[in-house]
Amino acid sequence: MDMDMSMMVIEYSKSTKNVCICLVIAVFLIFLFMVTPIKNFMMASLIGRMSVLVLLAYILYYNTSETMHFSNKFDVSLFQGDWDAVKTNILCGYMFTLFIFVLFINVMRKTFF
């Protein structure tokens, strides 16, 4: 792997770290506003849940765009050619996005329905 490719992997790693930090904050806010007694205060709970939804939407957008950007830089097709570590990272990035989307839907369901 040459220097340019290793820099792309490092950039993708840093963006994944940022996504994970944001997700930890979102999980903390979910716990705070949906599990603790604060959930009984309607206005605080609604503002907190809306903050969580906005943060999760940002995480979804950021993780998807960074994974797509990483995939385009390496010009990788998941269903063609040999399997390698880059394809595994791309697939894991998309699976992580799927799990965040499920979390987003669950928080939305608990907030509005």
N, CA, C and O atoms as a GROMACS GRO file, in nm:
protein
  452
    1MET      N    1   0.086  -0.117   0.000
    1MET     CA    2   0.000   0.000   0.000
    1MET      C    3   0.090   0.123   0.000
    1MET      O    4   0.179   0.135   0.084
    2ASP      N    5   0.068   0.212  -0.093
    2ASP     CA    6   0.152   0.331  -0.098
    2ASP      C    7   0.106   0.435   0.003
    2ASP      O    8   0.007   0.416   0.074
    3MET      N    9   0.179   0.546   0.009
    3MET     CA   10   0.154   0.649   0.110
    3MET      C   11   0.017   0.712   0.097
    3MET      O   12  -0.048   0.741   0.197
    4ASP      N   13  -0.029   0.736  -0.027
    4ASP     CA   14  -0.159   0.799  -0.049
    4ASP      C   15  -0.272   0.710   0.001
    4ASP      O   16  -0.367   0.758   0.063
    5MET      N   17  -0.263   0.580  -0.026
    5MET     CA   18  -0.366   0.487   0.019
    5MET      C   19  -0.367   0.476   0.171
    5MET      O   20  -0.474   0.467   0.232
    6SER      N   21  -0.250   0.475   0.231
    6SER     CA   22  -0.246   0.466   0.378
    6SER      C   23  -0.303   0.592   0.441
    6SER      O   24  -0.365   0.585   0.547
    7MET      N   25  -0.284   0.707   0.378
    7MET     CA   26  -0.344   0.831   0.429
    7MET      C   27  -0.495   0.826   0.420
    7MET      O   28  -0.564   0.875   0.509
    8MET      N   29  -0.549   0.766   0.312
    8MET     CA   30  -0.694   0.752   0.298
    8MET      C   31  -0.751   0.662   0.407
    8MET      O   32  -0.858   0.689   0.461
    9VAL      N   33  -0.678   0.556   0.439
    9VAL     CA   34  -0.722   0.466   0.545
    9VAL      C   35  -0.719   0.537   0.679
    9VAL      O   36  -0.809   0.520   0.761
   10ILE      N   37  -0.616   0.618   0.703
   10ILE     CA   38  -0.607   0.693   0.829
   10ILE      C   39  -0.720   0.794   0.838
   10ILE      O   40  -0.780   0.810   0.945
   11GLU      N   41  -0.752   0.864   0.730
   11GLU     CA   42  -0.863   0.959   0.729
   11GLU      C   43  -0.996   0.889   0.758
   11GLU      O   44  -1.078   0.940   0.834
   12TYR      N   45  -1.016   0.773   0.696
   12TYR     CA   46  -1.139   0.697   0.719
   12TYR      C   47  -1.146   0.650   0.864
   12TYR      O   48  -1.253   0.650   0.925
   13SER      N   49  -1.033   0.611   0.918
   13SER     CA   50  -1.027   0.570   1.058
   13SER      C   51  -1.063   0.685   1.152
   13SER      O   52  -1.135   0.665   1.250
   14LYS      N   53  -1.013   0.803   1.122
   14LYS     CA   54  -1.045   0.921   1.204
   14LYS      C   55  -1.193   0.956   1.195
   14LYS      O   56  -1.254   0.992   1.295
   15SER      N   57  -1.251   0.946   1.076
   15SER     CA   58  -1.394   0.976   1.062
   15SER      C   59  -1.478   0.872   1.136
   15SER      O   60  -1.581   0.906   1.194
   16THR      N   61  -1.434   0.746   1.134
   16THR     CA   62  -1.505   0.642   1.209
   16THR      C   63  -1.496   0.669   1.359
   16THR      O   64  -1.592   0.647   1.432
   17LYS      N   65  -1.381   0.716   1.404
   17LYS     CA   66  -1.365   0.751   1.546
   17LYS      C   67  -1.461   0.864   1.583
   17LYS      O   68  -1.523   0.860   1.690
   18ASN      N   69  -1.473   0.965   1.497
   18ASN     CA   70  -1.565   1.076   1.523
   18ASN      C   71  -1.709   1.027   1.530
   18ASN      O   72  -1.787   1.073   1.614
   19VAL      N   73  -1.746   0.936   1.442
   19VAL     CA   74  -1.880   0.879   1.444
   19VAL      C   75  -1.905   0.806   1.574
   19VAL      O   76  -2.011   0.819   1.634
   20CYS      N   77  -1.808   0.729   1.619
   20CYS     CA   78  -1.823   0.655   1.744
   20CYS      C   79  -1.835   0.747   1.865
   20CYS      O   80  -1.912   0.720   1.957
   21ILE      N   81  -1.759   0.855   1.865
   21ILE     CA   82  -1.770   0.953   1.975
   21ILE      C   83  -1.910   1.015   1.977
   21ILE      O   84  -1.972   1.030   2.082
   22CYS      N   85  -1.959   1.052   1.859
   22CYS     CA   86  -2.095   1.109   1.851
   22CYS      C   87  -2.199   1.006   1.894
   22CYS      O   88  -2.298   1.042   1.958
   23LEU      N   89  -2.178   0.881   1.859
   23LEU     CA   90  -2.272   0.776   1.898
   23LEU      C   91  -2.272   0.754   2.049
   23LEU      O   92  -2.378   0.730   2.107
   24VAL      N   93  -2.158   0.763   2.112
   24VAL     CA   94  -2.151   0.750   2.258
   24VAL      C   95  -2.230   0.864   2.323
   24VAL      O   96  -2.302   0.843   2.420
   25ILE      N   97  -2.216   0.985   2.270
   25ILE     CA   98  -2.292   1.099   2.321
   25ILE      C   99  -2.441   1.075   2.302
   25ILE      O  100  -2.520   1.102   2.392
   26ALA      N  101  -2.480   1.024   2.184
   26ALA     CA  102  -2.621   0.997   2.157
   26ALA      C  103  -2.676   0.891   2.252
   26ALA      O  104  -2.788   0.904   2.302
   27VAL      N  105  -2.600   0.786   2.277
   27VAL     CA  106  -2.645   0.681   2.368
   27VAL      C  107  -2.658   0.736   2.510
   27VAL      O  108  -2.753   0.701   2.581
   28PHE      N  109  -2.566   0.822   2.551
   28PHE     CA  110  -2.578   0.885   2.682
   28PHE      C  111  -2.706   0.969   2.690
   28PHE      O  112  -2.778   0.964   2.790
   29LEU      N  113  -2.734   1.046   2.585
   29LEU     CA  114  -2.856   1.128   2.584
   29LEU      C  115  -2.981   1.042   2.580
   29LEU      O  116  -3.082   1.076   2.642
   30ILE      N  117  -2.976   0.931   2.507
   30ILE     CA  118  -3.090   0.838   2.506
   30ILE      C  119  -3.115   0.786   2.647
   30ILE      O  120  -3.228   0.784   2.694
   31PHE      N  121  -3.009   0.745   2.713
   31PHE     CA  122  -3.023   0.698   2.850
   31PHE      C  123  -3.078   0.808   2.940
   31PHE      O  124  -3.166   0.783   3.022
   32LEU      N  125  -3.025   0.928   2.925
   32LEU     CA  126  -3.065   1.039   3.011
   32LEU      C  127  -3.212   1.077   2.991
   32LEU      O  128  -3.283   1.098   3.089
   33PHE      N  129  -3.257   1.086   2.867
   33PHE     CA  130  -3.390   1.138   2.841
   33PHE      C  131  -3.497   1.030   2.819
   33PHE      O  132  -3.616   1.063   2.810
   34MET      N  133  -3.458   0.904   2.810
   34MET     CA  134  -3.558   0.801   2.787
   34MET      C  135  -3.564   0.696   2.896
   34MET      O  136  -3.659   0.617   2.901
   35VAL      N  137  -3.466   0.693   2.985
   35VAL     CA  138  -3.463   0.591   3.089
   35VAL      C  139  -3.473   0.652   3.229
   35VAL      O  140  -3.542   0.598   3.316
   36THR      N  141  -3.406   0.762   3.252
   36THR     CA  142  -3.404   0.824   3.385
   36THR      C  143  -3.536   0.896   3.413
   36THR      O  144  -3.620   0.909   3.323
   37PRO      N  145  -3.557   0.941   3.534
   37PRO     CA  146  -3.681   1.011   3.568
   37PRO      C  147  -3.705   1.142   3.491
   37PRO      O  148  -3.815   1.196   3.496
   38ILE      N  149  -3.605   1.191   3.422
   38ILE     CA  150  -3.624   1.312   3.342
   38ILE      C  151  -3.729   1.289   3.234
   38ILE      O  152  -3.791   1.384   3.186
   39LYS      N  153  -3.749   1.163   3.195
   39LYS     CA  154  -3.847   1.132   3.091
   39LYS      C  155  -3.989   1.172   3.132
   39LYS      O  156  -4.076   1.187   3.046
   40ASN      N  157  -4.012   1.190   3.261
   40ASN     CA  158  -4.145   1.229   3.308
   40ASN      C  159  -4.174   1.378   3.289
   40ASN      O  160  -4.290   1.418   3.294
   41PHE      N  161  -4.072   1.459   3.268
   41PHE     CA  162  -4.089   1.601   3.241
   41PHE      C  163  -4.103   1.620   3.091
   41PHE      O  164  -4.005   1.609   3.017
   42MET      N  165  -4.224   1.647   3.047
   42MET     CA  166  -4.256   1.642   2.904
   42MET      C  167  -4.166   1.730   2.818
   42MET      O  168  -4.113   1.683   2.718
   43MET      N  169  -4.147   1.855   2.854
   43MET     CA  170  -4.072   1.947   2.770
   43MET      C  171  -3.924   1.909   2.763
   43MET      O  172  -3.865   1.909   2.655
   44ALA      N  173  -3.864   1.878   2.877
   44ALA     CA  174  -3.724   1.839   2.878
   44ALA      C  175  -3.704   1.709   2.800
   44ALA      O  176  -3.606   1.695   2.726
   45SER      N  177  -3.794   1.616   2.817
   45SER     CA  178  -3.785   1.489   2.748
   45SER      C  179  -3.798   1.507   2.597
   45SER      O  180  -3.724   1.446   2.520
   46LEU      N  181  -3.891   1.591   2.555
   46LEU     CA  182  -3.911   1.614   2.411
   46LEU      C  183  -3.789   1.683   2.349
   46LEU      O  184  -3.743   1.645   2.242
   47ILE      N  185  -3.737   1.784   2.418
   47ILE     CA  186  -3.618   1.853   2.367
   47ILE      C  187  -3.500   1.757   2.361
   47ILE      O  188  -3.424   1.759   2.264
   48GLY      N  189  -3.483   1.676   2.462
   48GLY     CA  190  -3.374   1.578   2.465
   48GLY      C  191  -3.387   1.475   2.355
   48GLY      O  192  -3.288   1.443   2.288
   49ARG      N  193  -3.507   1.424   2.335
   49ARG     CA  194  -3.527   1.325   2.230
   49ARG      C  195  -3.508   1.385   2.092
   49ARG      O  196  -3.455   1.319   2.002
   50MET      N  197  -3.549   1.508   2.073
   50MET     CA  198  -3.528   1.574   1.944
   50MET      C  199  -3.378   1.595   1.921
   50MET      O  200  -3.330   1.582   1.809
   51SER      N  201  -3.305   1.628   2.027
   51SER     CA  202  -3.160   1.643   2.016
   51SER      C  203  -3.096   1.510   1.975
   51SER      O  204  -3.004   1.507   1.893
   52VAL      N  205  -3.143   1.402   2.032
   52VAL     CA  206  -3.092   1.270   1.998
   52VAL      C  207  -3.121   1.239   1.852
   52VAL      O  208  -3.034   1.188   1.781
   53LEU      N  209  -3.242   1.269   1.806
   53LEU     CA  210  -3.277   1.243   1.666
   53LEU      C  211  -3.191   1.324   1.570
   53LEU      O  212  -3.148   1.273   1.467
   54VAL      N  213  -3.166   1.449   1.604
   54VAL     CA  214  -3.081   1.532   1.519
   54VAL      C  215  -2.939   1.476   1.516
   54VAL      O  216  -2.876   1.468   1.410
   55LEU      N  217  -2.888   1.438   1.632
   55LEU     CA  218  -2.753   1.382   1.640
   55LEU      C  219  -2.743   1.250   1.563
   55LEU      O  220  -2.645   1.227   1.493
   56LEU      N  221  -2.843   1.165   1.576
   56LEU     CA  222  -2.842   1.038   1.502
   56LEU      C  223  -2.854   1.060   1.352
   56LEU      O  224  -2.792   0.989   1.273
   57ALA      N  225  -2.933   1.159   1.311
   57ALA     CA  226  -2.944   1.190   1.168
   57ALA      C  227  -2.810   1.239   1.114
   57ALA      O  228  -2.769   1.201   1.004
   58TYR      N  229  -2.741   1.321   1.191
   58TYR     CA  230  -2.608   1.367   1.152
   58TYR      C  231  -2.511   1.249   1.141
   58TYR      O  232  -2.434   1.241   1.045
   59ILE      N  233  -2.515   1.159   1.239
   59ILE     CA  234  -2.427   1.042   1.236
   59ILE      C  235  -2.456   0.957   1.113
   59ILE      O  236  -2.364   0.911   1.046
   60LEU      N  237  -2.584   0.938   1.082
   60LEU     CA  238  -2.619   0.861   0.962
   60LEU      C  239  -2.563   0.924   0.836
   60LEU      O  240  -2.503   0.857   0.753
   61TYR      N  241  -2.583   1.054   0.824
   61TYR     CA  242  -2.534   1.124   0.706
   61TYR      C  243  -2.381   1.118   0.697
   61TYR      O  244  -2.325   1.085   0.592
   62TYR      N  245  -2.316   1.150   0.806
   62TYR     CA  246  -2.170   1.156   0.807
   62TYR      C  247  -2.107   1.019   0.780
   62TYR      O  248  -2.014   1.008   0.699
   63ASN      N  249  -2.158   0.916   0.846
   63ASN     CA  250  -2.100   0.783   0.828
   63ASN      C  251  -2.124   0.731   0.686
   63ASN      O  252  -2.035   0.672   0.625
   64THR      N  253  -2.243   0.754   0.632
   64THR     CA  254  -2.272   0.710   0.496
   64THR      C  255  -2.186   0.784   0.395
   64THR      O  256  -2.131   0.722   0.304
   65SER      N  257  -2.175   0.914   0.410
   65SER     CA  258  -2.096   0.991   0.313
   65SER      C  259  -1.948   0.955   0.321
   65SER      O  260  -1.882   0.946   0.217
   66GLU      N  261  -1.894   0.935   0.441
   66GLU     CA  262  -1.754   0.898   0.455
   66GLU      C  263  -1.727   0.759   0.400
   66GLU      O  264  -1.624   0.735   0.337
   67THR      N  265  -1.820   0.666   0.422
   67THR     CA  266  -1.802   0.531   0.368
   67THR      C  267  -1.810   0.532   0.216
   67THR      O  268  -1.731   0.465   0.150
   68MET      N  269  -1.903   0.608   0.161
   68MET     CA  270  -1.913   0.618   0.015
   68MET      C  271  -1.787   0.685  -0.042
   68MET      O  272  -1.735   0.642  -0.145
   69HIS      N  273  -1.740   0.788   0.024
   69HIS     CA  274  -1.619   0.858  -0.020
   69HIS      C  275  -1.498   0.763  -0.017
   69HIS      O  276  -1.418   0.761  -0.111
   70PHE      N  277  -1.486   0.686   0.089
   70PHE     CA  278  -1.378   0.589   0.101
   70PHE      C  279  -1.388   0.482  -0.008
   70PHE      O  280  -1.288   0.445  -0.069
   71SER      N  281  -1.509   0.435  -0.032
   71SER     CA  282  -1.531   0.335  -0.136
   71SER      C  283  -1.496   0.389  -0.275
   71SER      O  284  -1.436   0.318  -0.356
   72ASN      N  285  -1.532   0.513  -0.301
   72ASN     CA  286  -1.503   0.574  -0.432
   72ASN      C  287  -1.353   0.599  -0.450
   72ASN      O  288  -1.301   0.586  -0.561
   73LYS      N  289  -1.283   0.635  -0.342
   73LYS     CA  290  -1.139   0.658  -0.352
   73LYS      C  291  -1.064   0.531  -0.390
   73LYS      O  292  -0.969   0.535  -0.468
   74PHE      N  293  -1.107   0.420  -0.334
   74PHE     CA  294  -1.041   0.293  -0.364
   74PHE      C  295  -1.100   0.225  -0.487
   74PHE      O  296  -1.049   0.123  -0.532
   75ASP      N  297  -1.208   0.282  -0.542
   75ASP     CA  298  -1.275   0.227  -0.659
   75ASP      C  299  -1.306   0.078  -0.638
   75ASP      O  300  -1.263  -0.008  -0.715
   76VAL      N  301  -1.382   0.051  -0.531
   76VAL     CA  302  -1.410  -0.085  -0.490
   76VAL      C  303  -1.556  -0.119  -0.520
   76VAL      O  304  -1.646  -0.040  -0.492
   77SER      N  305  -1.577  -0.235  -0.577
   77SER     CA  306  -1.709  -0.291  -0.593
   77SER      C  307  -1.720  -0.410  -0.499
   77SER      O  308  -1.636  -0.500  -0.505
   78LEU      N  309  -1.821  -0.412  -0.414
   78LEU     CA  310  -1.831  -0.518  -0.314
   78LEU      C  311  -1.855  -0.655  -0.376
   78LEU      O  312  -1.818  -0.757  -0.317
   79PHE      N  313  -1.916  -0.659  -0.493
   79PHE     CA  314  -1.958  -0.786  -0.550
   79PHE      C  315  -1.870  -0.834  -0.665
   79PHE      O  316  -1.904  -0.933  -0.731
   80GLN      N  317  -1.760  -0.767  -0.690
   80GLN     CA  318  -1.670  -0.808  -0.796
   80GLN      C  319  -1.528  -0.817  -0.742
   80GLN      O  320  -1.487  -0.738  -0.657
   81GLY      N  321  -1.453  -0.913  -0.793
   81GLY     CA  322  -1.313  -0.926  -0.754
   81GLY      C  323  -1.295  -1.001  -0.623
   81GLY      O  324  -1.391  -1.049  -0.562
   82ASP      N  325  -1.170  -1.009  -0.581
   82ASP     CA  326  -1.136  -1.079  -0.458
   82ASP      C  327  -1.174  -0.997  -0.336
   82ASP      O  328  -1.184  -0.874  -0.341
   83TRP      N  329  -1.196  -1.069  -0.226
   83TRP     CA  330  -1.232  -1.002  -0.101
   83TRP      C  331  -1.104  -0.959  -0.029
   83TRP      O  332  -1.007  -1.036  -0.022
   84ASP      N  333  -1.103  -0.836   0.025
   84ASP     CA  334  -0.985  -0.788   0.096
   84ASP      C  335  -1.028  -0.703   0.215
   84ASP      O  336  -1.148  -0.689   0.242
   85ALA      N  337  -0.932  -0.649   0.285
   85ALA     CA  338  -0.960  -0.572   0.407
   85ALA      C  339  -1.037  -0.444   0.377
   85ALA      O  340  -1.118  -0.401   0.458
   86VAL      N  341  -1.013  -0.383   0.262
   86VAL     CA  342  -1.084  -0.260   0.226
   86VAL      C  343  -1.233  -0.288   0.208
   86VAL      O  344  -1.317  -0.212   0.256
   87LYS      N  345  -1.266  -0.398   0.141
   87LYS     CA  346  -1.407  -0.435   0.123
   87LYS      C  347  -1.472  -0.466   0.258
   87LYS      O  348  -1.589  -0.433   0.280
   88THR      N  349  -1.398  -0.529   0.346
   88THR     CA  350  -1.451  -0.558   0.480
   88THR      C  351  -1.482  -0.429   0.554
   88THR      O  352  -1.587  -0.419   0.618
   89ASN      N  353  -1.393  -0.331   0.548
   89ASN     CA  354  -1.417  -0.202   0.614
   89ASN      C  355  -1.538  -0.132   0.556
   89ASN      O  356  -1.618  -0.074   0.630
   90ILE      N  357  -1.552  -0.136   0.425
   90ILE     CA  358  -1.667  -0.071   0.360
   90ILE      C  359  -1.796  -0.140   0.400
   90ILE      O  360  -1.894  -0.073   0.434
   91LEU      N  361  -1.798  -0.272   0.397
   91LEU     CA  362  -1.918  -0.347   0.436
   91LEU      C  363  -1.953  -0.320   0.582
   91LEU      O  364  -2.070  -0.301   0.615
   92CYS      N  365  -1.853  -0.318   0.670
   92CYS     CA  366  -1.878  -0.290   0.812
   92CYS      C  367  -1.929  -0.147   0.832
   92CYS      O  368  -2.013  -0.123   0.918
   93GLY      N  369  -1.879  -0.053   0.752
   93GLY     CA  370  -1.928   0.084   0.759
   93GLY      C  371  -2.076   0.093   0.725
   93GLY      O  372  -2.151   0.165   0.791
   94TYR      N  373  -2.116   0.021   0.621
   94TYR     CA  374  -2.257   0.021   0.583
   94TYR      C  375  -2.344  -0.053   0.684
   94TYR      O  376  -2.458  -0.012   0.710
   95MET      N  377  -2.293  -0.161   0.742
   95MET     CA  378  -2.368  -0.232   0.846
   95MET      C  379  -2.384  -0.145   0.970
   95MET      O  380  -2.490  -0.145   1.034
   96PHE      N  381  -2.280  -0.071   1.005
   96PHE     CA  382  -2.287   0.021   1.118
   96PHE      C  383  -2.393   0.128   1.092
   96PHE      O  384  -2.468   0.165   1.182
   97THR      N  385  -2.399   0.177   0.969
   97THR     CA  386  -2.502   0.274   0.931
   97THR      C  387  -2.640   0.213   0.946
   97THR      O  388  -2.732   0.280   0.994
   98LEU      N  389  -2.657   0.088   0.907
   98LEU     CA  390  -2.786   0.020   0.921
   98LEU      C  391  -2.828   0.012   1.068
   98LEU      O  392  -2.944   0.036   1.100
   99PHE      N  393  -2.735  -0.023   1.156
   99PHE     CA  394  -2.768  -0.032   1.298
   99PHE      C  395  -2.802   0.106   1.357
   99PHE      O  396  -2.891   0.117   1.442
  100ILE      N  397  -2.734   0.208   1.313
  100ILE     CA  398  -2.766   0.344   1.358
  100ILE      C  399  -2.904   0.384   1.308
  100ILE      O  400  -2.980   0.450   1.380
  101PHE      N  401  -2.938   0.344   1.186
  101PHE     CA  402  -3.071   0.373   1.132
  101PHE      C  403  -3.179   0.304   1.215
  101PHE      O  404  -3.283   0.364   1.241
  102VAL      N  405  -3.156   0.181   1.256
  102VAL     CA  406  -3.252   0.109   1.342
  102VAL      C  407  -3.268   0.182   1.474
  102VAL      O  408  -3.380   0.197   1.524
  103LEU      N  409  -3.158   0.229   1.531
  103LEU     CA  410  -3.165   0.307   1.655
  103LEU      C  411  -3.243   0.436   1.633
  103LEU      O  412  -3.324   0.474   1.718
  104PHE      N  413  -3.220   0.503   1.522
  104PHE     CA  414  -3.292   0.625   1.487
  104PHE      C  415  -3.443   0.599   1.479
  104PHE      O  416  -3.523   0.676   1.533
  105ILE      N  417  -3.481   0.492   1.412
  105ILE     CA  418  -3.624   0.457   1.398
  105ILE      C  419  -3.685   0.427   1.534
  105ILE      O  420  -3.798   0.468   1.561
  106ASN      N  421  -3.613   0.356   1.619
  106ASN     CA  422  -3.666   0.324   1.752
  106ASN      C  423  -3.684   0.449   1.838
  106ASN      O  424  -3.784   0.462   1.908
  107VAL      N  425  -3.588   0.540   1.834
  107VAL     CA  426  -3.602   0.664   1.911
  107VAL      C  427  -3.719   0.746   1.855
  107VAL      O  428  -3.795   0.804   1.931
  108MET      N  429  -3.731   0.750   1.723
  108MET     CA  430  -3.842   0.823   1.662
  108MET      C  431  -3.977   0.761   1.702
  108MET      O  432  -4.072   0.833   1.733
  109ARG      N  433  -3.983   0.631   1.702
  109ARG     CA  434  -4.107   0.561   1.739
  109ARG      C  435  -4.144   0.590   1.884
  109ARG      O  436  -4.261   0.612   1.915
  110LYS      N  437  -4.045   0.590   1.972
  110LYS     CA  438  -4.071   0.618   2.114
  110LYS      C  439  -4.107   0.765   2.137
  110LYS      O  440  -4.177   0.797   2.233
  111THR      N  441  -4.060   0.854   2.051
  111THR     CA  442  -4.085   0.996   2.067
  111THR      C  443  -4.223   1.037   2.015
  111THR      O  444  -4.295   1.112   2.081
  112PHE      N  445  -4.259   0.987   1.898
  112PHE     CA  446  -4.379   1.038   1.831
  112PHE      C  447  -4.497   0.942   1.833
  112PHE      O  448  -4.610   0.984   1.807
  113PHE      N  449  -4.475   0.816   1.862
  113PHE     CA  450  -4.587   0.721   1.855
  113PHE      C  451  -4.615   0.655   1.985
  113PHE      O  452  -4.706   0.573   1.994
   0.00000   0.00000   0.00000
